[in-house]
Amino acid sequence: MPGLDKEAKREIRNRKKWFQRSDVSRHIAKIGDADYRFVRYLKPLGDMPIALLAIREDGYLPDYEVAKEVVYRVSYYNNIMRFAARDKLGMKEIVKRPIKLMERLEKSIKRYFGSDIHQSHELYKELSLILHLSEVMQQNQVTFNDMFKEICSIAKEQDRDLILTENRFNRVYDIFLDWHTLLFQEQKMQLLVHPYWPVAMRYVKDDKKAKELYKMLKIFYTEKRKNTLENFLEGVVDKQYGDISSLSYSPEHLKRFRALKEREGTEGFKLEVAPKILNP
């Protein structure tokens, strides 16, 4: 338990049942002028905490309300950083995705149909939405890359000084919420566009000049891709905290989605984590 006084170590041991393991966080939550550690009491096997404790480095136990802030801040920070580092379904996966495909698709469509598709064209609605999706995803990718770089920069600073201030945590949390909001926007758009891929494919299928375009369209029209989109939208916000099924990708609905995602975090903490805190 590095950095803790004897009194703090004794307090942590005294509250530990004989079969439990104790794990003291590296990160230190600064609440006001005081620095607090977050302690997890774990089963002999596994990583699911049975009980939680917030303690000052001199052994003083803050009251329950302060302890909640300590546990919330440190545990949520750790969860976000694990999400950022994941190659599968995490931030790393998004920054590595082959976004150049969207750029190639856009160029191929404009090369075949022209850069300015008239409203009278029979595929105007379909092509307009596909091109809009391509534009949004390319713009979002720049934002995703910038957010990931900032998250990495914050993580380096945090690992260096270990003091998790309110401002630093709030910035990480905002990035986390913004990230999911942009993903929701994209997934919702992609699901809306999904029925339009075969319409465009049928239109160009027999034209030898559209071989490249046909192949590009075919890449995006797969059942696996559709299932991935539906699974994301099904699980991105737990239904007990809000129903997102009726939300579109409009600016107003994106704000509502972000609020529901934030509600999931705060209310989920109150229901599932806060009851395990031992502080009086």
Disulfide bonds with the S-S distance in Angstrom:
none
